[in-house]
Amino acid sequence: MNTTDQSPSRLDFYLLLLAAFLAPLIGGHVSIDPRAIELGLVGELFGGGSLPYLARLILGILILGGLALMTMRNRVIQLPNIKIILALTLLVFVLGFAILLSDFKFIATGEWLTWFIYGGTLFLAVGSMGRSNGPLAAAGALCAGISIAALIGIREYAGIMATEPTHRIFAGWNNPNAAASIFVVGSLLSLGLIAKLDSWKKAFPILAAGLSLAALVLTQSKGGYLAFAFGLIIFLAVQIASKAPLKKIAPAFIGVIAGIVIAFGLTQAAASASKAQTLSRITGSSAMAEQSVGFRQNLWKSAIKIATKHPGGTGPGTFRFYSAEPGLTESTVFAHQSYLQLAVEGGWGALVLFLALAWFWLTYAFRGIQKQPTEHAIFRAGAIAATLGLAAHCMIDSDLSFIGAGIALFLLVGITLQLSTDGTSPEAVPKNIRLATVLVSCVLPIFGLAIYSSGENQKDTLMTAHSQGERDKVRSAAEQLKGNAFGDPEATYLVSMYAATTLDERLAGLQKVVHSMPQGRVIRATARTLAEANRIDEALAVNERVFKFDPNNLRAHWLKVDLLQKKNDIPAAIEAAKKLVEVENQGSFKTRAIPELIPTETLEARLFLAQQETDPAEKQKLLEEALVGFQKYFEITAPLVKRMTAAGAQEYGGERKEDVETKLAKAKAALAELQTLYSSGSGPKGAFSGDTVTAISKALEISY
């Protein structure tokens, strides 16, 4: 069957449509740390976020399975231009090579498998959809999935707007900025679809455009707004260049207006119900904007430094482990810039190949568009605008880390190539090459994703049992996990931490895994366990490994102070505490990812130094500085922890209820000691006013 001029009706194409529909709904999370399954299998898959590899497996089976069917069925296959094939193939190879250079090989391998799905999306789209109704159906399936995600986000906002009018919607995605990327695609692609459909059928893409744009507004993502504006300019510029009649493009503006009306209506209703300002992130203070921009700039500088230090790459999905290495930011999952993150994880070669791939696509994207029928040209312009809009959003976010956005991008590339005049061509492919391609590019990645998905489910099951305090289930889950770990160091870590019955068993497991997974939490856990075994010098040596990847790691610095105290080396502990306090001068401390999370390690270091201080004036100064910090912590961070734990969460930002209570006791004791100093008159007079002491005392009046 010639797919170049007929409408597709094969299973491989239907699998592509299903994947396009599901990608925006289940592709909004990344694999970070195992956590409890709280919403059930379906709930976690469609938004809970604890099963990202299951989502990848499902999408991988649909796309790579469809690609395998198409490849084995046809001797003549519609393929992208050879330059695009070579650039994409080399890109995947270079990303795979970076795994060999990584300190986190197991995690990097799992993330690498996602790129087979991206490549498979492009080849399946080009090879199965044809040039007439196929691209229209694929774009429609993608927009339908995005529209449902938008409805989920709008419902999310409607359910909370009376009490939280400033809420930013997640729509089942990891964060609002990531969700914005997919709504940029939905709003722009729908504009192109409007012109392609007849009469009453236009209502569907108009509604899709309106819902997507309204959801984009509710994410409050400034980068999303800019990306949409950029894509809209591209869309309109193509219409002007192709001299499209106004009556043909006018319906597209109905979709834009519909989105604005929906968003405006919701925010006004929220403002009326709560008597508070909505969209505060957009209309809020310049200080908030400066913090966000400043943090991103530090991240981008860090990414450049890391990529320069590791020119061959750190391995796919490993930016989070190296992000704090330059000392400019705290440890962060994303670089908030897809291209720089690609340079870090795959090396400069990966970035060059990706940019080459983008350039080759651009050479075909606009070719011949002025000679095509108006409706076809408008639809094509919408697809191009959506592609470039998403590419623009990648400038300020790590969209390629989210399989939903990645599939959307490569599907759009396939659609635009099929709509162009000579971006693809039919090629005869020998059977042995097709067999090898299916085995390497389809069968093995699906098998690999199945292994990672199974391990993910077992790790989450263990964490679920642990969160519920069911020791028998923890041990049972641990036994299953040990039998199916497939070399996963994180599985060994979890079994050691939560299922070990003796100190020696836990220590043996941690020492085994700390070399293959030198993550901060693993290193610190190993050091603490060594300390429990009264092996303090070894604990100190292990703890030092944290500083290779994160020189300003506050918890590791504080653990060092604690270990030196246990060793009874007070002079060294004092020096370590002073070094910890100096971290406050670093950019990673001054500009944090989440300003609401106030760190207290430097405050506790001051309390320790105050205990060792004999000079009343210096002791008073240390206590005052610590209490000012604790005041901010109990005014800003502690209420958030209280609210989240009351809602059932185990922690918030690494802070548990017990942690807050411990810090509360320390702060109250410090305040009592400071007031004693004031009463004795041994320190400087008037350092704190009575109002300040009252404010601090009030901030400490928090209970659980």
Phi and psi in degrees as a GROMACS rama.xvg file:
@    title "Ramachandran Plot"
@    xaxis  label "Phi"
@    yaxis  label "Psi"
@TYPE xy
-84.8748  113.593  ASN-2
-85.5312  1.01042  THR-3
-80.8061  -22.2652  THR-4
-135.965  5.88576  ASP-5
-119.579  160.601  GLN-6
-76.5475  130.922  SER-7
-71.1629  145.983  PRO-8
-144.923  30.5107  SER-9
-106.052  162.667  ARG-10
-60.4022  -38.7046  LEU-11
-60.1935  -37.1381  ASP-12
-71.5377  -37.8516  PHE-13
-65.9643  -33.4949  TYR-14
-65.2774  -37.9467  LEU-15
-62.6238  -43.6325  LEU-16
-62.022  -42.5041  LEU-17
-64.635  -40.5071  LEU-18
-64.5312  -41.1782  ALA-19
-62.581  -37.2493  ALA-20
-70.8038  -40.7129  PHE-21
-79.9081  -28.08  LEU-22
-53.2014  -45.8257  ALA-23
-69.8969  -16.2556  PRO-24
-95.1698  -31.8624  LEU-25
-121.966  1.69172  ILE-26
-103.459  26.165  GLY-27
-102.816  17.0333  GLY-28
-133.029  158.039  HIS-29
-121.299  158.58  VAL-30
-83.5683  116.607  SER-31
-118.808  -89.8674  ILE-32
-119.966  143.684  ASP-33
-59.8343  146.528  PRO-34
-150.915  168.809  ARG-35
-65.9296  145.44  ALA-36
-87.0523  111.094  ILE-37
-107.941  -22.1296  GLU-38
-111.298  11.6608  LEU-39
78.6583  170.238  GLY-40
-59.0561  -50.7008  LEU-41
-68.2098  -43.0652  VAL-42
-61.7395  -41.8212  GLY-43
-69.0706  -36.2313  GLU-44
-66.0879  -40.1458  LEU-45
-97.922  27.6731  PHE-46
150.889  -23.8812  GLY-47
-64.5529  -40.2659  GLY-48
92.0461  4.64216  GLY-49
-89.2782  -2.78787  SER-50
-128.629  52.6453  LEU-51
-63.9814  -32.1068  PRO-52
-73.2201  -28.7427  TYR-53
-64.5383  -41.996  LEU-54
-61.1398  -42.2378  ALA-55
-65.6894  -38.6487  ARG-56
-62.2074  -45.4363  LEU-57
-61.1275  -49.5187  ILE-58
-66.2275  -35.1723  LEU-59
-66.1951  -41.4429  GLY-60
-61.9241  -42.7929  ILE-61
-64.427  -48.9607  LEU-62
-78.7107  -52.2259  ILE-63
-71.935  -31.8019  LEU-64
-65.2381  -43.5277  GLY-65
-62.4081  -39.9687  GLY-66
-64.7372  -40.1944  LEU-67
-63.5347  -43.7224  ALA-68
-60.5625  -46.2988  LEU-69
-64.1956  -42.4033  MET-70
-67.9132  -41.1602  THR-71
-76.6031  -23.3295  MET-72
-79.0492  -37.2773  ARG-73
-109.43  137.124  ASN-74
-83.3682  -35.9123  ARG-75
-102.497  121.383  VAL-76
-124.183  136.623  ILE-77
-72.8767  122.48  GLN-78
-126.46  153.583  LEU-79
-65.3625  169.155  PRO-80
-55.5738  145.517  ASN-81
-58.0117  -33.8309  ILE-82
-64.673  -37.9028  LYS-83
-67.8375  -41.4626  ILE-84
-60.7197  -46.5106  ILE-85
-64.8254  -44.5427  LEU-86
-62.5136  -42.9792  ALA-87
-68.9352  -42.1947  LEU-88
-62.4426  -45.9757  THR-89
-64.878  -36.105  LEU-90
-61.0667  -47.8171  LEU-91
-63.4535  -38.8806  VAL-92
-63.9365  -45.292  PHE-93
-63.7527  -39.3372  VAL-94
-63.6201  -38.1028  LEU-95
-67.03  -38.2329  GLY-96
-63.6772  -34.2442  PHE-97
-61.7684  -24.3777  ALA-98
-60.6819  -36.6068  ILE-99
-64.3656  -25.1113  LEU-100
-95.2  -3.25482  LEU-101
-86.9215  149.778  SER-102
-84.3994  -2.91599  ASP-103
-131.243  63.9986  PHE-104
-65.895  -39.8713  LYS-105
-65.1233  -46.4803  PHE-106
-64.4437  -42.6526  ILE-107
-62.9383  -37.8941  ALA-108
-63.6468  -43.4454  THR-109
-61.281  -41.807  GLY-110
-69.2215  -33.7386  GLU-111
-60.6137  -35.1754  TRP-112
-59.5651  -27.7546  LEU-113
-61.2463  -33.0338  THR-114
-68.6232  -24.0402  TRP-115
-67.3566  -35.0479  PHE-116
-67.8404  -41.3548  ILE-117
-60.5231  -49.4456  TYR-118
-63.2333  -40.8513  GLY-119
-61.7685  -35.0897  GLY-120
-60.6698  -45.7359  THR-121
-62.9607  -48.914  LEU-122
-67.8237  -37.9914  PHE-123
-68.2144  -39.7524  LEU-124
-62.9955  -48.4859  ALA-125
-65.809  -40.402  VAL-126
-82.0228  -18.11  GLY-127
-115.294  -19.9989  SER-128
-91.4811  -15.8949  MET-129
71.9569  -165.069  GLY-130
-118.783  -5.1559  ARG-131
-106.919  -89.7981  SER-132
-80.5954  -21.3618  ASN-133
-59.3129  -52.7276  GLY-134
-58.5013  -36.6061  PRO-135
-64.1614  -43.6526  LEU-136
-66.8208  -41.0222  ALA-137
-64.2684  -43.6783  ALA-138
-64.2848  -38.8763  ALA-139
-64.9704  -40.9594  GLY-140
-63.3671  -42.6786  ALA-141
-63.7394  -45.3043  LEU-142
-65.251  -34.5654  CYS-143
-64.2241  -44.8888  ALA-144
-62.7326  -41.0778  GLY-145
-66.2636  -37.1069  ILE-146
-63.4915  -40.4354  SER-147
-66.8724  -39.9355  ILE-148
-60.3854  -38.4529  ALA-149
-64.407  -41.7049  ALA-150
-62.4072  -38.8915  LEU-151
-61.4655  -42.6919  ILE-152
-67.3629  -41.1194  GLY-153
-65.3071  -41.5727  ILE-154
-63.8878  -39.1559  ARG-155
-57.564  -45.4864  GLU-156
-68.8445  -42.1089  TYR-157
-62.0185  -32.3253  ALA-158
-76.9046  -15.0952  GLY-159
-124.666  -6.55334  ILE-160
-65.4065  -25.675  MET-161
-67.986  -32.3692  ALA-162
-103.766  -26.2474  THR-163
-130.796  72.3854  GLU-164
-65.5861  -17.3041  PRO-165
-91.8943  5.09543  THR-166
-59.0524  136.477  HIS-167
-99.8771  127.851  ARG-168
-75.4682  148.751  ILE-169
-103.793  -32.179  PHE-170
55.3657  36.0482  ALA-171
82.5848  4.99413  GLY-172
-102.016  170.686  TRP-173
-62.3832  -38.996  ASN-174
-155.268  160.955  ASN-175
-60.3485  -36.3269  PRO-176
-65.0429  -39.8004  ASN-177
-65.0853  -42.3501  ALA-178
-61.1548  -36.0114  ALA-179
-58.3769  -34.3546  ALA-180
-59.7772  -42.5349  SER-181
-75.145  -29.3791  ILE-182
-74.6989  -27.6772  PHE-183
-60.5164  -45.5068  VAL-184
-62.1962  -49.2634  VAL-185
-61.6634  -42.4938  GLY-186
-68.2217  -40.6569  SER-187
-77.5412  -41.5771  LEU-188
-65.6498  -36.3624  LEU-189
-63.6257  -32.98  SER-190
-61.2804  -38.4808  LEU-191
-70.5595  -35.3839  GLY-192
-65.8252  -30.2066  LEU-193
-57.7163  -42.8043  ILE-194
-71.7262  -24.9691  ALA-195
-81.0311  -21.6178  LYS-196
-97.1441  156.881  LEU-197
-98.2788  149.266  ASP-198
37.9298  -121.33  SER-199
-66.4863  -19.325  TRP-200
-66.5651  -19.3784  LYS-201
-62.9299  -22.3317  LYS-202
-60.186  -32.4523  ALA-203
-67.7382  -52.4266  PHE-204
-68.2013  -27.6613  PRO-205
-63.6387  -45.0375  ILE-206
-64.3591  -41.8128  LEU-207
-61.5638  -42.6509  ALA-208
-63.9465  -42.454  ALA-209
-63.9199  -45.8984  GLY-210
-64.4465  -43.3499  LEU-211
-64.3963  -42.9067  SER-212
-68.6151  -39.445  LEU-213
-62.5146  -43.5626  ALA-214
-64.1097  -38.4877  ALA-215
-59.8159  -42.4625  LEU-216
-60.8748  -41.9398  VAL-217
-73.5719  -15.7634  LEU-218
-70.9426  -20.6399  THR-219
56.2405  33.5417  GLN-220
-91.1048  109.558  SER-221
-62.6134  -37.4089  LYS-222
-63.7552  -36.6975  GLY-223
-63.9881  -40.7278  GLY-224
-62.4147  -44.675  TYR-225
-65.89  -40.1887  LEU-226
-64.469  -40.6928  ALA-227
-64.2936  -43.552  PHE-228
-61.2141  -41.273  ALA-229
-63.013  -46.1382  PHE-230
-63.2719  -38.4415  GLY-231
-65.1226  -38.3893  LEU-232
-62.8214  -42.791  ILE-233
-60.1181  -45.785  ILE-234
-58.4462  -47.6588  PHE-235
-70.6831  -36.775  LEU-236
-62.4492  -39.5572  ALA-237
-65.6578  -37.295  VAL-238
-65.445  -40.8337  GLN-239
-65.8089  -44.0328  ILE-240
-64.9539  -36.0422  ALA-241
-89.0997  0.442749  SER-242
56.6706  44.8534  LYS-243
-69.7525  136.654  ALA-244
-60.8652  142.672  PRO-245
-58.702  -36.8121  LEU-246
-66.2452  -20.0619  LYS-247
-80.3984  -32.0396  LYS-248
-100.198  -12.1962  ILE-249
-57.3378  -40.7544  ALA-250
-58.1601  -26.1305  PRO-251
-62.3531  -34.7558  ALA-252
-70.0791  -22.2968  PHE-253
-63.3093  -39.5247  ILE-254
-62.953  -41.5493  GLY-255
-63.9584  -45.9053  VAL-256
-62.3591  -40.0398  ILE-257
-61.1963  -41.8695  ALA-258
-62.9284  -43.6592  GLY-259
-64.077  -41.3115  ILE-260
-64.3509  -44.0891  VAL-261
-62.2679  -47.3251  ILE-262
-64.3924  -43.2074  ALA-263
-63.9184  -41.3206  PHE-264
-62.7806  -42.7624  GLY-265
-66.1231  -45.3916  LEU-266
-68.5083  -34.5365  THR-267
-69.0994  -38.4153  GLN-268
-63.933  -39.6091  ALA-269
-64.402  -42.0006  ALA-270
-64.1006  -39.2546  ALA-271
-68.9335  -38.9583  SER-272
-73.1799  -34.0831  ALA-273
-104.562  -12.5826  SER-274
58.0089  34.8636  LYS-275
-134.604  164.604  ALA-276
-76.4424  137.928  GLN-277
-102.182  168.906  THR-278
50.6815  43.7082  LEU-279
-65.1334  -26.6119  SER-280
-67.4588  -29.028  ARG-281
-86.1713  -39.3903  ILE-282
-99.0735  1.33888  THR-283
-75.1789  -167.448  GLY-284
-68.7682  154.61  SER-285
-68.6069  -24.6899  SER-286
-62.2411  -40.4276  ALA-287
-64.0242  -42.4404  MET-288
-65.1539  -40.8056  ALA-289
-64.6693  -37.8682  GLU-290
-63.6559  -44.7983  GLN-291
-63.6279  -46.7633  SER-292
-65.6791  -42.7578  VAL-293
-61.9083  -41.0249  GLY-294
-65.6325  -42.5876  PHE-295
-63.1045  -41.3771  ARG-296
-61.526  -41.6443  GLN-297
-64.4125  -37.4858  ASN-298
-63.7553  -43.3702  LEU-299
-66.6544  -40.112  TRP-300
-62.1521  -41.5332  LYS-301
-62.0391  -43.598  SER-302
-60.2443  -42.4053  ALA-303
-63.5886  -43.0171  ILE-304
-64.2515  -41.942  LYS-305
-66.0968  -44.88  ILE-306
-63.3835  -34.0382  ALA-307
-69.5281  -39.2912  THR-308
-72.8459  -32.2971  LYS-309
-120.757  71.4695  HIS-310
-63.2058  -21.9436  PRO-311
-88.2643  -1.94609  GLY-312
97.5929  155.975  GLY-313
-101.412  -5.20674  THR-314
107.187  139.976  GLY-315
-55.4205  136.679  PRO-316
74.6948  13.7106  GLY-317
-109.765  7.23732  THR-318
-54.5959  -37.7417  PHE-319
-60.4524  -28.8056  ARG-320
-80.5037  -24.7484  PHE-321
-106.437  -5.2974  TYR-322
-59.0253  -32.9812  SER-323
-92.0317  1.12695  ALA-324
-57.7983  -42.5011  GLU-325
-72.2835  -12.0157  PRO-326
83.492  9.02319  GLY-327
-89.5495  -25.396  LEU-328
-137.011  163.473  THR-329
-75.2376  170.208  GLU-330
-60.2412  127.564  SER-331
-136.648  141.327  THR-332
-68.4275  -43.6923  VAL-333
-117.383  153.46  PHE-334
-83.0577  -7.45529  ALA-335
54.7119  35.0575  HIS-336
-166.482  108.015  GLN-337
-60.2828  -38.3183  SER-338
-73.0776  -40.8745  TYR-339
-69.8744  -35.4377  LEU-340
-65.4485  -37.0521  GLN-341
-63.8463  -38.9434  LEU-342
-64.6007  -37.552  ALA-343
-68.2666  -50.3361  VAL-344
-80.2273  -31.9027  GLU-345
-110.738  -5.80457  GLY-346
89.3418  168.848  GLY-347
-62.3013  -30.4409  TRP-348
-61.5178  -39.2952  GLY-349
-64.0307  -40.7949  ALA-350
-64.9805  -43.8903  LEU-351
-60.6354  -42.6863  VAL-352
-67.18  -38.7306  LEU-353
-65.8383  -42.3486  PHE-354
-65.9458  -35.3625  LEU-355
-64.2997  -42.3439  ALA-356
-58.9238  -44.3486  LEU-357
-63.3567  -40.2313  ALA-358
-66.3814  -43.2767  TRP-359
-61.608  -39.8017  PHE-360
-62.917  -44.0083  TRP-361
-59.939  -33.8321  LEU-362
-65.3572  -20.6149  THR-363
-107.582  -19.1707  TYR-364
-58.8657  -43.8896  ALA-365
-99.1644  -5.98017  PHE-366
-62.8124  125.402  ARG-367
76.8243  7.92814  GLY-368
-66.8496  -30.6201  ILE-369
-70.9213  -18.9239  GLN-370
-94.1729  -2.25355  LYS-371
-91.0224  159.273  GLN-372
-55.7746  149.944  PRO-373
-55.6759  -48.1293  THR-374
-61.631  -40.0516  GLU-375
-66.2744  -41.37  HIS-376
-65.6735  -39.0517  ALA-377
-67.0853  -42.7698  ILE-378
-61.3513  -44.3982  PHE-379
-63.5424  -38.6962  ARG-380
-63.5837  -37.735  ALA-381
-64.4929  -40.1947  GLY-382
-66.7007  -40.956  ALA-383
-65.3792  -43.5106  ILE-384
-62.098  -40.4766  ALA-385
-65.163  -40.4613  ALA-386
-63.4948  -48.6313  THR-387
-70.9932  -31.102  LEU-388
-64.0775  -43.2962  GLY-389
-67.3524  -39.7409  LEU-390
-61.6565  -37.5373  ALA-391
-67.1334  -39.2001  ALA-392
-64.9697  -29.2978  HIS-393
-63.0478  -17.7247  CYS-394
-69.516  -23.5022  MET-395
-124.508  8.06382  ILE-396
-154.405  161.09  ASP-397
-93.5251  63.504  SER-398
-65.6819  -30.8942  ASP-399
-67.7376  -13.4547  LEU-400
-76.1032  -16.8049  SER-401
-103.362  119.758  PHE-402
-64.673  -27.9731  ILE-403
-62.5521  -45.3016  GLY-404
-71.7531  -38.5541  ALA-405
-63.7149  -44.496  GLY-406
-62.8008  -41.9482  ILE-407
-58.7431  -43.8484  ALA-408
-62.8534  -49.1309  LEU-409
-73.8059  -27.9138  PHE-410
-66.453  -42.7369  LEU-411
-63.1617  -38.9565  LEU-412
-61.3693  -43.3479  VAL-413
-63.6956  -42.0957  GLY-414
-61.9713  -47.7504  ILE-415
-66.4224  -34.4571  THR-416
-66.5917  -39.5862  LEU-417
-69.0804  -29.092  GLN-418
-81.8835  -16.2922  LEU-419
-80.0132  173.374  SER-420
-79.2756  -38.2823  THR-421
-144.012  33.6263  ASP-422
-77.9465  -18.2179  GLY-423
-136.958  163.729  THR-424
-158.423  150.214  SER-425
-74.9072  136.396  PRO-426
-133.704  141.399  GLU-427
-82.1676  124.771  ALA-428
-117.909  121.77  VAL-429
-57.7284  151.698  PRO-430
-62.2033  -39.2652  LYS-431
-66.0836  -34.0013  ASN-432
-69.7809  -38.4884  ILE-433
-65.5235  -40.6882  ARG-434
-63.2741  -45.2659  LEU-435
-64.0213  -39.4243  ALA-436
-62.9947  -45.0002  THR-437
-63.5287  -42.2011  VAL-438
-64.4696  -49.4952  LEU-439
-76.9495  -41.1748  VAL-440
-95.7239  -14.862  SER-441
-121.515  -57.8343  CYS-442
-66.1602  -51.6433  VAL-443
-63.7996  -43.7778  LEU-444
-61.3545  -39.7655  PRO-445
-64.0884  -42.6861  ILE-446
-60.646  -43.4347  PHE-447
-63.5198  -43.4503  GLY-448
-63.6414  -34.9056  LEU-449
-64.2834  -39.5689  ALA-450
-63.5904  -46.8017  ILE-451
-66.9955  -37.2825  TYR-452
-67.0841  -41.1904  SER-453
-63.4756  -44.7786  SER-454
-63.5605  -39.5282  GLY-455
-60.3182  -45.2756  GLU-456
-63.4528  -40.4249  ASN-457
-68.9283  -37.7432  GLN-458
-66.6614  -41.1774  LYS-459
-66.4737  -35.3272  ASP-460
-62.3981  -41.6483  THR-461
-62.1721  -44.2107  LEU-462
-67.2581  -32.2403  MET-463
-64.9375  -46.361  THR-464
-63.6082  -38.5664  ALA-465
-65.0007  -42.5364  HIS-466
-65.4723  -26.6764  SER-467
-90.8966  -2.58804  GLN-468
70.3281  26.0683  GLY-469
-99.4735  94.1979  GLU-470
-63.8581  -37.9346  ARG-471
-63.7077  -41.2002  ASP-472
-69.6937  -33.4015  LYS-473
-61.4467  -46.9977  VAL-474
-65.4359  -39.4813  ARG-475
-64.0283  -44.4733  SER-476
-64.6245  -35.9772  ALA-477
-65.8478  -39.7843  ALA-478
-64.138  -42.59  GLU-479
-64.2103  -40.0042  GLN-480
-66.4689  -40.8981  LEU-481
-63.7469  -33.9577  LYS-482
-78.5224  -14.3917  GLY-483
-132.45  34.113  ASN-484
-76.5242  -29.1953  ALA-485
52.1321  38.5119  PHE-486
79.8408  13.1681  GLY-487
-75.4493  110.878  ASP-488
-66.0041  -28.8609  PRO-489
-66.2939  -33.7888  GLU-490
-62.3556  -43.8145  ALA-491
-62.5965  -39.5521  THR-492
-61.8089  -46.7413  TYR-493
-65.5782  -42.346  LEU-494
-61.9351  -41.3748  VAL-495
-66.5322  -40.5929  SER-496
-75.9783  -36.9562  MET-497
-113.216  -12.8221  TYR-498
-124.768  -6.83102  ALA-499
-65.5278  137.534  ALA-500
-95.7599  -15.3665  THR-501
-133.288  160.637  THR-502
-62.696  -41.309  LEU-503
-63.6114  -38.9559  ASP-504
-65.6795  -43.3415  GLU-505
-63.8706  -44.3173  ARG-506
-64.471  -41.0027  LEU-507
-61.5341  -41.7705  ALA-508
-66.301  -43.7503  GLY-509
-66.9219  -40.3558  LEU-510
-66.7758  -27.7504  GLN-511
-71.3903  -35.7795  LYS-512
-94.8086  -19.7634  VAL-513
-64.9043  -24.0601  VAL-514
-81.408  -33.4366  HIS-515
-91.2181  -9.15761  SER-516
-144.374  71.0541  MET-517
-77.0659  52.1683  PRO-518
-81.4038  150.996  GLN-519
-53.0613  -46.8989  GLY-520
-66.9769  -33.8335  ARG-521
-70.3476  -42.8804  VAL-522
-63.7558  -45.9762  ILE-523
-64.9125  -39.1101  ARG-524
-62.9288  -39.6114  ALA-525
-65.09  -42.7932  THR-526
-63.6211  -42.6566  ALA-527
-64.3248  -38.7333  ARG-528
-68.1129  -38.7652  THR-529
-61.3695  -38.5866  LEU-530
-64.797  -38.8909  ALA-531
-61.0452  -32.6786  GLU-532
-83.825  8.92003  ALA-533
63.2985  33.0156  ASN-534
-111.002  67.4795  ARG-535
-65.8671  -43.3011  ILE-536
-61.8415  -40.6511  ASP-537
-66.1116  -38.153  GLU-538
-62.0863  -42.7115  ALA-539
-63.5438  -40.8686  LEU-540
-65.4062  -42.2148  ALA-541
-65.9563  -43.434  VAL-542
-59.4058  -30.6687  ASN-543
-62.93  -22.3379  GLU-544
-64.603  -25.8039  ARG-545
-58.4131  -38.2581  VAL-546
-71.6931  -12.5377  PHE-547
-64.9253  -40.7601  LYS-548
-97.4081  -21.5327  PHE-549
-149.375  85.2819  ASP-550
-63.8659  -20.1372  PRO-551
-109.632  23.5694  ASN-552
-64.3997  110.145  ASN-553
-64.1736  -40.9023  LEU-554
-68.3525  -37.0656  ARG-555
-68.956  -38.8122  ALA-556
-62.7233  -43.2609  HIS-557
-68.9308  -35.7964  TRP-558
-63.4015  -36.6432  LEU-559
-62.5161  -43.175  LYS-560
-60.0471  -45.1182  VAL-561
-63.985  -42.4743  ASP-562
-65.2723  -40.1147  LEU-563
-66.6079  -33.0889  LEU-564
-65.7049  -40.9845  GLN-565
-65.2868  -30.5105  LYS-566
-77.0144  -10.4771  LYS-567
67.1799  27.9841  ASN-568
-100.219  75.5935  ASP-569
-63.9699  -42.4944  ILE-570
-56.9812  -43.3472  PRO-571
-67.6389  -35.7389  ALA-572
-64.9928  -38.5097  ALA-573
-63.6216  -43.6019  ILE-574
-63.7059  -40.6788  GLU-575
-64.9581  -38.639  ALA-576
-66.0584  -39.8544  ALA-577
-64.2013  -39.0354  LYS-578
-66.0591  -36.3446  LYS-579
-63.6632  -44.445  LEU-580
-60.8746  -34.8539  VAL-581
-66.6896  -18.038  GLU-582
-60.1235  -25.0256  VAL-583
-60.3914  -20.1248  GLU-584
-83.8836  -7.76505  ASN-585
-84.6293  152.674  GLN-586
-61.688  -31.7899  GLY-587
-63.6543  -26.6445  SER-588
-87.8008  -39.7263  PHE-589
-70.2957  -37.4856  LYS-590
-121.545  99.9506  THR-591
-102.149  159.804  ARG-592
-63.3143  -43.7247  ALA-593
-123.586  96.9162  ILE-594
-59.2078  -23.2932  PRO-595
-71.1082  -17.9657  GLU-596
-91.458  97.5736  LEU-597
-84.0085  116.544  ILE-598
-72.2269  147.985  PRO-599
-119.739  -1.43125  THR-600
-59.5647  -41.8425  GLU-601
-68.5594  -27.6471  THR-602
-71.528  -42.4061  LEU-603
-67.8767  -31.6265  GLU-604
-63.2961  -38.5424  ALA-605
-65.1113  -39.0735  ARG-606
-63.0864  -39.9927  LEU-607
-64.2545  -44.3036  PHE-608
-63.6279  -35.8833  LEU-609
-64.3142  -35.1051  ALA-610
-65.279  -30.6638  GLN-611
-90.241  -10.1818  GLN-612
-82.349  135.059  GLU-613
-101.044  -18.8061  THR-614
-81.4827  115.696  ASP-615
-56.9142  -38.3608  PRO-616
-65.0806  -44.1017  ALA-617
-69.0458  -39.2903  GLU-618
-59.8408  -45.1201  LYS-619
-61.7325  -42.5415  GLN-620
-61.7008  -44.2982  LYS-621
-64.4895  -42.1683  LEU-622
-65.0498  -41.4731  LEU-623
-63.646  -44.9592  GLU-624
-63.2172  -41.1436  GLU-625
-64.0019  -42.2402  ALA-626
-70.7574  -32.9817  LEU-627
-61.5245  -41.6077  VAL-628
-66.3747  -43.0259  GLY-629
-64.405  -32.4013  PHE-630
-59.4515  -45.754  GLN-631
-63.612  -40.9945  LYS-632
-60.3877  -45.6761  TYR-633
-79.3802  -16.6645  PHE-634
-86.6715  -30.1746  GLU-635
-111.943  -56.7124  ILE-636
-78.396  -48.676  THR-637
-56.609  -42.9367  ALA-638
-61.2131  -34.1697  PRO-639
-66.4177  -42.6431  LEU-640
-62.902  -42.3205  VAL-641
-60.6012  -44.771  LYS-642
-67.3498  -41.9191  ARG-643
-70.5595  -42.0948  MET-644
-69.9331  -31.7549  THR-645
-66.9751  -28.065  ALA-646
-83.184  -1.03722  ALA-647
111.887  -6.78758  GLY-648
-72.048  148.348  ALA-649
-73.9477  -33.2281  GLN-650
-158.796  173.322  GLU-651
-140.925  117.533  TYR-652
60.4146  31.9098  GLY-653
83.1855  -0.432384  GLY-654
-101.865  124.679  GLU-655
-101.467  166.279  ARG-656
-57.1991  -41.9159  LYS-657
-65.0243  -35.7562  GLU-658
-63.0867  -43.4506  ASP-659
-62.8373  -42.4916  VAL-660
-65.2518  -38.2855  GLU-661
-64.4876  -43.5469  THR-662
-67.7519  -33.9877  LYS-663
-61.4074  -44.1696  LEU-664
-63.8915  -40.6739  ALA-665
-64.9387  -42.9014  LYS-666
-66.3451  -40.2202  ALA-667
-65.1012  -39.9529  LYS-668
-65.1088  -38.7596  ALA-669
-66.2045  -39.6054  ALA-670
-64.8232  -40.9552  LEU-671
-63.4216  -39.7964  ALA-672
-67.5434  -38.7366  GLU-673
-65.2296  -42.949  LEU-674
-64.2606  -32.3701  GLN-675
-65.0877  -41.5457  THR-676
-61.4145  -42.9367  LEU-677
-60.862  -42.7188  TYR-678
-66.3796  -36.1968  SER-679
-74.5194  -21.3084  SER-680
72.8086  17.2403  GLY-681
-82.8385  -16.3966  SER-682
-104.403  -178.344  GLY-683
-61.7105  146.528  PRO-684
-83.5001  142.736  LYS-685
69.1291  19.0245  GLY-686
-63.0941  -40.6414  ALA-687
-114.875  134.829  PHE-688
-79.2802  165.228  SER-689
-61.3547  -35.6101  GLY-690
-64.5387  -37.0203  ASP-691
-66.1192  -44.7777  THR-692
-61.2985  -40.7813  VAL-693
-63.259  -41.2095  THR-694
-64.0741  -41.4448  ALA-695
-66.5963  -42.8299  ILE-696
-60.5811  -39.8539  SER-697
-66.7113  -39.7438  LYS-698
-63.4895  -27.858  ALA-699
-84.7135  -2.10936  LEU-700
-85.1124  61.1573  GLU-701
-116.822  136.557  ILE-702
-135.612  160.137  SER-703
